[in-house]
Amino acid sequence: LEEAAFQLQQIFRIDISIALNILGIESMRAGHYRIAYTCFKLAADRGYSKAQFNVGLCYEHGRGTEKDLEKAAFYYYQAASSCHPMAQYRYARYFLCHRPENEWDRHQKAVAFLEQAAMAGITEAQACLGVFYMRGLQPKEKRGLKYLLLAAKNGDAQSRYRVGVCYEKGLGVQQNLAEAMRHYRQSAAAGNRNSWERLRV
């Protein structure tokens, strides 16, 4: 009986969190940002990862509350720890852009989150990870190219351009100018200006 009561409590808690999150989304769409933030925060404090992500967005963009990137990162981390792919990407992006590299454990955690988000199909994470591996102190070009190709296949024109650069310069792959041209053309067709410049050259 105690187990049944506990399960019922859990279901009720989750249902309330889902309802609050939906109410927050509807309020956000209607332009009632303060109400949206309040709904998201109530659900986030109950441990609902989608609401934690939404609170992070509110803090990142200053919607319904003051803009605060550290608080945004805190909520993204909460959601990321519950395997929310976009939160994993946003937390990792924040950490890699705004934190010193000497925080080694947190740096490794950010990269792990980024890899999880990339494997979950988040194009932005794939592109970010591709650049991260290409530009590191000890570049891992083959690994970087793998993620750039994933992002390019998902329609990211800038990643397609970077794949072209890899083929042109032989980064992580054997140099192949014809293949570089093919990637530049595809990227240029999607509106990427850098690719137009490379094609002219």
Backbone bond lengths (Angstrom), bond angles and torsions (degrees), N, CA, C in turn:
res aa  C-N    CA-C-N  psi(-1)  N-CA   C-N-CA  omega(-1)  CA-C   N-CA-C  phi
1 L - - - 1.465 - - 1.540 110.32 -
2 E 1.350 115.33 -41.09 1.465 119.31 178.14 1.531 110.98 -62.36
3 E 1.329 115.65 -41.24 1.474 120.43 178.75 1.519 110.62 -62.69
4 A 1.327 116.80 -43.71 1.472 121.81 178.93 1.525 110.21 -62.02
5 A 1.312 117.24 -42.01 1.471 121.32 179.62 1.526 110.02 -64.65
6 F 1.337 116.39 -41.27 1.468 120.94 178.76 1.531 110.43 -62.84
7 Q 1.337 116.92 -45.24 1.464 121.60 178.80 1.527 110.75 -60.28
8 L 1.330 116.70 -41.82 1.463 121.52 179.35 1.528 110.31 -63.17
9 Q 1.326 116.00 -41.18 1.460 120.71 177.19 1.520 110.79 -60.70
10 Q 1.328 116.71 -44.02 1.462 121.62 -179.53 1.523 110.92 -62.20
11 I 1.326 116.50 -45.88 1.469 121.20 179.48 1.520 110.10 -61.07
12 F 1.337 116.60 -45.37 1.458 121.21 179.99 1.517 110.56 -61.13
13 R 1.353 116.16 -44.46 1.465 121.06 179.72 1.524 111.24 -61.06
14 I 1.336 116.77 -43.52 1.468 121.01 179.83 1.521 110.65 -67.09
15 D 1.351 116.80 -43.17 1.466 120.08 179.90 1.525 111.60 -61.32
16 I 1.337 117.25 -41.66 1.465 121.15 178.34 1.528 109.64 -62.87
17 S 1.328 116.55 -42.13 1.463 121.08 -179.69 1.524 111.06 -63.83
18 I 1.330 116.40 -42.23 1.471 120.14 178.70 1.523 109.75 -62.78
19 A 1.343 116.53 -44.77 1.464 121.10 -179.22 1.524 110.84 -62.51
20 L 1.336 116.95 -43.75 1.467 120.39 178.55 1.524 111.49 -62.87
21 N 1.331 116.28 -40.93 1.463 120.29 179.61 1.531 111.12 -64.28
22 I 1.329 116.96 -42.59 1.474 121.07 178.07 1.522 110.12 -63.32
23 L 1.339 116.53 -43.61 1.459 120.77 177.67 1.526 110.48 -60.62
24 G 1.330 116.13 -38.50 1.461 120.51 176.82 1.523 112.02 -63.49
25 I 1.332 116.72 -43.12 1.472 120.83 179.30 1.526 110.30 -62.92
26 E 1.330 116.72 -44.46 1.476 120.61 179.49 1.530 110.84 -64.23
27 S 1.328 116.76 -39.95 1.469 120.49 178.14 1.518 110.68 -65.12
28 M 1.335 117.18 -39.83 1.464 121.69 178.66 1.525 110.02 -61.96
29 R 1.341 116.03 -44.87 1.474 120.20 179.45 1.521 111.99 -61.50
30 A 1.347 116.24 -33.28 1.469 121.19 -179.29 1.530 111.85 -82.77
31 G 1.330 116.85 -3.12 1.463 120.52 179.16 1.512 113.93 85.89
32 H 1.325 118.17 10.35 1.466 122.70 178.30 1.537 108.61 -93.52
33 Y 1.332 115.02 73.42 1.455 121.10 -170.12 1.527 113.67 -65.34
34 R 1.333 117.47 -38.52 1.471 120.13 -178.72 1.532 110.64 -65.00
35 I 1.339 116.51 -42.63 1.468 120.67 178.07 1.524 109.41 -64.15
36 A 1.334 116.26 -42.82 1.470 121.11 179.93 1.527 110.12 -59.21
37 Y 1.331 115.62 -48.02 1.466 119.71 179.86 1.529 110.88 -58.71
38 T 1.317 116.78 -43.83 1.472 121.04 -179.19 1.525 110.94 -61.46
39 C 1.323 116.95 -44.05 1.474 121.10 178.87 1.533 110.66 -63.51
40 F 1.330 115.82 -47.10 1.468 119.71 179.27 1.531 110.65 -59.43
41 K 1.334 116.61 -43.95 1.462 121.73 -176.82 1.529 110.73 -63.31
42 L 1.338 117.18 -42.95 1.464 120.38 178.77 1.526 111.10 -60.31
43 A 1.337 115.62 -43.95 1.471 119.89 179.59 1.527 110.93 -70.18
44 A 1.326 116.71 -37.48 1.472 121.13 179.84 1.523 110.36 -63.82
45 D 1.312 116.16 -41.05 1.466 120.20 -179.89 1.526 112.12 -66.48
46 R 1.325 116.78 -16.42 1.467 121.38 175.19 1.534 110.84 -89.57
47 G 1.343 116.57 0.68 1.458 120.61 175.76 1.513 115.44 91.75
48 Y 1.348 117.80 15.02 1.473 121.07 -178.21 1.529 109.27 -84.27
49 S 1.335 116.72 115.50 1.473 121.13 -170.40 1.526 113.49 -63.84
50 K 1.317 118.20 -36.06 1.475 119.36 179.80 1.523 110.33 -64.61
51 A 1.330 116.82 -38.36 1.463 120.64 177.74 1.524 110.58 -70.64
52 Q 1.330 117.59 -37.01 1.465 120.52 176.77 1.527 110.04 -60.22
53 F 1.328 115.87 -41.90 1.464 120.12 176.91 1.527 110.44 -61.62
54 N 1.335 116.30 -44.11 1.468 120.18 -179.04 1.523 112.13 -65.73
55 V 1.331 117.84 -36.13 1.470 120.55 174.95 1.529 108.53 -63.31
56 G 1.324 116.85 -41.33 1.462 120.56 176.30 1.520 111.68 -57.25
57 L 1.328 116.32 -43.77 1.473 120.41 177.98 1.529 110.87 -61.74
58 C 1.342 116.26 -42.49 1.469 120.29 179.12 1.526 110.74 -58.46
59 Y 1.337 116.31 -45.29 1.468 119.39 179.32 1.529 111.52 -69.47
60 E 1.317 117.19 -37.77 1.473 119.25 -178.86 1.523 111.72 -64.61
61 H 1.338 116.74 -39.63 1.470 120.75 -175.06 1.527 113.92 -103.34
62 G 1.342 117.10 -1.13 1.462 119.78 -179.93 1.514 112.79 67.09
63 R 1.327 116.71 40.08 1.472 121.53 179.09 1.523 109.86 -101.67
64 G 1.339 116.98 112.14 1.456 121.30 178.10 1.511 113.45 81.76
65 T 1.303 117.40 -4.49 1.459 123.67 179.17 1.530 107.50 -158.89
66 E 1.331 115.92 171.83 1.461 118.58 179.44 1.530 109.71 -69.70
67 K 1.318 115.20 151.30 1.465 120.27 177.57 1.520 108.50 -72.67
68 D 1.338 116.50 128.62 1.464 121.00 -177.93 1.528 107.97 -154.65
69 L 1.319 116.52 102.02 1.464 121.03 -175.35 1.524 113.06 -67.08
70 E 1.323 117.23 -31.77 1.474 118.77 178.61 1.528 111.02 -68.12
71 K 1.329 116.53 -40.97 1.464 119.54 177.26 1.529 109.94 -67.57
72 A 1.345 116.39 -38.03 1.473 119.98 176.78 1.525 109.13 -58.84
73 A 1.338 116.18 -46.33 1.468 120.57 -179.36 1.526 110.82 -62.56
74 F 1.325 117.54 -37.89 1.467 121.36 178.87 1.534 110.17 -59.94
75 Y 1.332 116.75 -47.50 1.468 119.88 -178.89 1.523 111.71 -71.50
76 Y 1.333 116.99 -35.64 1.468 119.17 175.16 1.528 109.72 -61.86
77 Y 1.335 116.05 -39.70 1.463 119.66 179.87 1.529 110.65 -63.83
78 Q 1.330 116.80 -41.58 1.467 120.60 178.31 1.531 110.38 -58.56
79 A 1.344 115.84 -48.32 1.473 120.38 -179.43 1.528 110.91 -68.25
80 A 1.330 116.35 -39.70 1.472 121.05 -179.91 1.522 110.94 -61.27
81 S 1.328 116.38 -37.33 1.461 120.91 179.50 1.523 112.15 -66.18
82 S 1.346 116.10 -19.04 1.470 121.54 175.42 1.527 111.08 -99.40
83 C 1.349 116.13 19.93 1.474 123.62 174.99 1.524 113.99 68.20
84 H 1.324 118.04 34.57 1.469 121.70 174.06 1.533 106.71 -84.54
85 P 1.353 118.67 108.93 1.473 120.64 -170.94 1.529 115.39 -58.80
86 M 1.346 118.15 -43.60 1.458 119.02 -178.51 1.527 111.01 -69.50
87 A 1.321 117.22 -32.22 1.466 120.65 175.41 1.527 109.66 -67.75
88 Q 1.328 116.76 -37.87 1.460 120.02 177.20 1.528 110.13 -59.86
89 Y 1.329 115.74 -43.95 1.465 120.25 179.14 1.525 111.11 -64.07
90 R 1.329 116.90 -48.42 1.469 120.12 -175.66 1.536 111.88 -66.61
91 Y 1.324 116.65 -38.71 1.467 118.74 177.50 1.532 109.28 -64.24
92 A 1.315 116.64 -47.43 1.464 120.75 -178.45 1.520 110.80 -61.05
93 R 1.332 116.57 -43.64 1.471 120.39 179.79 1.527 110.17 -60.92
94 Y 1.344 116.25 -45.56 1.461 119.78 178.72 1.529 110.05 -59.44
95 F 1.317 115.93 -49.87 1.459 119.86 -175.01 1.523 111.28 -63.06
96 L 1.322 117.47 -45.72 1.465 120.71 -176.41 1.526 112.05 -69.25
97 C 1.331 117.10 -26.16 1.472 120.31 -179.48 1.526 113.54 -91.03
98 H 1.343 117.74 -27.45 1.458 119.91 -170.33 1.525 115.17 -118.03
99 R 1.313 118.69 -2.31 1.461 120.63 -175.90 1.516 110.86 -118.38
100 P 1.339 117.68 148.86 1.472 119.73 177.66 1.525 111.02 -69.02
101 E 1.314 115.30 146.92 1.467 120.57 -177.47 1.522 112.93 -70.29
102 N 1.337 118.21 -12.58 1.464 119.20 -177.35 1.534 112.69 -75.88
103 E 1.340 117.73 -7.63 1.465 120.40 172.36 1.532 106.93 -82.71
104 W 1.324 115.31 73.45 1.459 121.78 -166.32 1.526 113.72 -59.50
105 D 1.336 117.33 -46.62 1.469 120.18 -177.63 1.518 111.53 -61.41
106 R 1.330 115.51 -46.15 1.471 119.24 179.82 1.526 111.07 -68.66
107 H 1.335 116.04 -33.57 1.466 120.46 177.39 1.533 109.68 -62.60
108 Q 1.338 116.22 -45.62 1.467 120.76 178.67 1.528 111.11 -62.61
109 K 1.343 116.57 -39.63 1.464 121.51 179.34 1.528 109.75 -63.78
110 A 1.330 116.76 -41.12 1.466 120.98 179.31 1.529 110.65 -62.17
111 V 1.331 116.59 -43.69 1.475 120.53 179.09 1.528 110.08 -65.52
112 A 1.338 117.01 -39.62 1.478 120.30 177.74 1.526 110.69 -62.54
113 F 1.334 117.19 -42.45 1.470 121.03 176.84 1.531 110.01 -61.35
114 L 1.326 115.72 -42.87 1.465 120.55 -179.02 1.527 110.43 -61.91
115 E 1.322 117.35 -41.80 1.461 121.02 178.64 1.533 111.22 -65.82
116 Q 1.332 117.08 -40.11 1.466 120.00 177.37 1.525 110.94 -62.86
117 A 1.333 116.63 -43.40 1.465 120.67 179.10 1.527 110.68 -64.56
118 A 1.334 116.68 -40.43 1.470 121.01 179.02 1.521 110.82 -62.57
119 M 1.330 116.48 -43.91 1.461 119.94 -179.89 1.534 112.01 -70.69
120 A 1.347 116.67 -21.41 1.467 120.54 176.08 1.531 111.33 -81.01
121 G 1.352 116.31 -2.33 1.464 120.26 175.28 1.513 115.20 97.05
122 I 1.325 118.85 11.69 1.469 121.35 178.51 1.530 107.95 -77.13
123 T 1.324 116.16 108.20 1.462 122.20 -174.89 1.522 112.05 -57.52
124 E 1.341 116.40 -42.99 1.462 120.20 -179.44 1.528 111.14 -60.03
125 A 1.323 116.45 -37.70 1.470 120.51 178.84 1.525 110.57 -68.72
126 Q 1.319 116.83 -39.34 1.467 120.49 178.63 1.526 110.14 -62.32
127 A 1.336 116.35 -45.54 1.465 121.02 -179.85 1.530 110.87 -64.08
128 C 1.324 116.09 -45.01 1.465 121.60 -179.49 1.529 110.69 -61.93
129 L 1.320 116.13 -43.34 1.456 121.08 -178.99 1.529 110.83 -67.34
130 G 1.326 116.70 -38.62 1.456 120.41 177.12 1.517 111.72 -58.78
131 V 1.340 115.97 -46.92 1.468 121.20 178.82 1.531 110.08 -66.10
132 F 1.333 116.59 -41.55 1.468 121.83 -179.70 1.527 110.61 -56.86
133 Y 1.335 116.69 -47.58 1.464 119.56 -178.38 1.529 112.19 -72.37
134 M 1.306 117.81 -28.91 1.471 120.45 178.71 1.530 112.07 -73.19
135 R 1.342 115.48 -33.27 1.467 119.37 -172.21 1.512 115.01 -102.45
136 G 1.294 119.96 0.28 1.461 121.72 -176.35 1.520 112.70 -60.29
137 L 1.337 115.76 169.30 1.472 120.20 177.50 1.524 110.32 -60.35
138 Q 1.333 115.12 -34.46 1.463 120.92 173.32 1.532 106.31 -122.77
139 P 1.336 116.62 86.42 1.462 119.79 -174.50 1.530 113.26 -56.26
140 K 1.311 114.89 139.26 1.468 122.05 175.05 1.525 105.76 -113.93
141 E 1.337 114.07 81.98 1.455 120.69 -168.26 1.522 113.39 -64.30
142 K 1.333 117.78 -41.60 1.470 119.87 -179.66 1.525 110.74 -63.47
143 R 1.321 115.23 -41.31 1.464 120.07 179.37 1.529 110.28 -66.42
144 G 1.333 115.89 -42.53 1.464 120.92 178.04 1.516 111.47 -60.67
145 L 1.329 116.02 -44.41 1.462 120.83 179.77 1.525 111.19 -61.78
146 K 1.324 116.81 -38.85 1.470 121.38 178.63 1.522 110.58 -55.84
147 Y 1.337 116.85 -47.13 1.467 120.41 -178.03 1.523 112.05 -73.98
148 L 1.333 117.00 -34.60 1.468 119.50 175.97 1.525 110.59 -63.30
149 L 1.338 116.31 -39.82 1.468 119.90 177.80 1.527 111.61 -64.13
150 L 1.332 117.01 -39.82 1.471 120.36 177.10 1.530 110.58 -61.16
151 A 1.331 116.50 -46.25 1.464 120.70 179.65 1.529 110.87 -64.49
152 A 1.340 116.50 -40.46 1.468 120.85 179.17 1.528 110.76 -62.61
153 K 1.344 116.45 -41.62 1.471 120.09 178.25 1.519 111.87 -64.86
154 N 1.340 116.26 -25.40 1.462 120.78 177.67 1.528 112.24 -87.98
155 G 1.339 116.32 9.35 1.461 120.25 172.53 1.512 116.49 96.10
156 D 1.329 119.02 10.35 1.458 121.05 -179.84 1.535 109.53 -83.16
157 A 1.335 115.78 108.31 1.466 121.44 -174.73 1.528 112.01 -65.40
158 Q 1.341 117.70 -35.56 1.465 120.29 179.86 1.533 110.69 -66.91
159 S 1.323 116.49 -38.28 1.469 119.40 176.44 1.522 110.72 -67.28
160 R 1.324 116.80 -37.87 1.469 120.56 177.03 1.528 109.19 -61.36
161 Y 1.321 116.89 -40.66 1.473 120.99 176.17 1.527 110.55 -60.75
162 R 1.337 116.23 -44.88 1.461 120.20 -179.13 1.529 111.71 -64.92
163 V 1.331 117.33 -33.83 1.465 120.80 174.89 1.527 108.77 -62.78
164 G 1.332 116.09 -41.17 1.467 120.27 176.39 1.517 111.60 -58.49
165 V 1.328 116.93 -43.13 1.466 121.86 177.99 1.530 110.08 -60.89
166 C 1.327 116.21 -41.60 1.472 120.06 179.00 1.527 110.93 -59.39
167 Y 1.331 116.38 -44.57 1.466 119.62 179.80 1.527 111.09 -70.05
168 E 1.322 117.60 -36.02 1.461 120.40 -179.74 1.532 111.21 -66.35
169 K 1.340 116.29 -40.70 1.460 120.58 -174.40 1.525 113.85 -100.22
170 G 1.338 117.19 -4.07 1.457 120.03 -179.56 1.520 112.74 71.62
171 L 1.332 117.40 42.39 1.463 122.11 179.91 1.527 109.88 -97.38
172 G 1.315 116.47 107.16 1.461 120.35 179.29 1.511 113.75 78.62
173 V 1.311 116.34 1.75 1.464 122.27 -177.83 1.528 107.54 -157.34
174 Q 1.325 116.59 158.69 1.468 118.78 177.64 1.532 109.55 -67.85
175 Q 1.313 116.46 137.42 1.460 120.92 -179.10 1.526 110.10 -57.32
176 N 1.351 115.09 133.23 1.460 120.70 -177.91 1.522 107.58 -153.45
177 L 1.345 116.43 98.97 1.465 120.55 -174.87 1.527 112.51 -67.28
178 A 1.312 117.32 -33.55 1.472 120.05 178.69 1.537 110.24 -64.91
179 E 1.321 115.69 -41.27 1.464 120.16 178.31 1.532 110.13 -68.68
180 A 1.323 116.57 -37.67 1.472 120.70 176.43 1.522 109.90 -59.98
181 M 1.337 116.81 -45.21 1.468 121.62 179.66 1.532 110.88 -61.00
182 R 1.321 116.00 -40.95 1.474 120.02 -179.74 1.531 110.31 -60.61
183 H 1.327 116.41 -44.60 1.464 120.11 179.67 1.530 111.08 -68.61
184 Y 1.329 117.42 -39.94 1.471 120.45 177.50 1.524 110.41 -61.39
185 R 1.331 117.05 -42.28 1.477 120.10 179.65 1.526 111.31 -62.42
186 Q 1.334 116.29 -44.40 1.470 119.66 179.82 1.521 110.71 -63.59
187 S 1.323 116.49 -41.18 1.453 120.98 179.77 1.527 111.13 -67.27
188 A 1.337 115.70 -42.20 1.470 120.63 179.04 1.526 110.67 -63.82
189 A 1.324 116.81 -38.69 1.469 120.79 178.48 1.524 111.54 -62.94
190 A 1.335 115.80 -25.85 1.473 120.83 178.16 1.530 111.20 -89.17
191 G 1.346 116.07 4.52 1.462 120.35 174.21 1.517 116.02 97.27
192 N 1.322 118.74 12.16 1.463 121.09 -178.37 1.532 110.42 -80.66
193 R 1.331 116.37 117.94 1.472 121.55 -176.39 1.521 112.59 -69.37
194 N 1.327 116.33 -36.68 1.477 119.20 179.36 1.522 110.87 -58.18
195 S 1.326 115.84 -37.47 1.467 119.64 179.57 1.516 111.42 -66.61
196 W 1.336 116.86 -39.03 1.478 119.64 176.79 1.522 110.05 -59.33
197 E 1.337 116.08 -42.58 1.473 120.26 179.06 1.525 111.47 -62.42
198 R 1.338 116.68 -45.18 1.465 119.42 179.82 1.533 110.75 -63.92
199 L 1.325 117.40 -38.19 1.463 120.34 179.36 1.534 110.57 -64.38
200 R 1.331 116.97 -38.68 1.468 119.88 177.49 1.530 110.91 -62.41
201 V 1.333 114.96 -43.09 1.468 119.89 179.49 1.528 110.04 -63.16
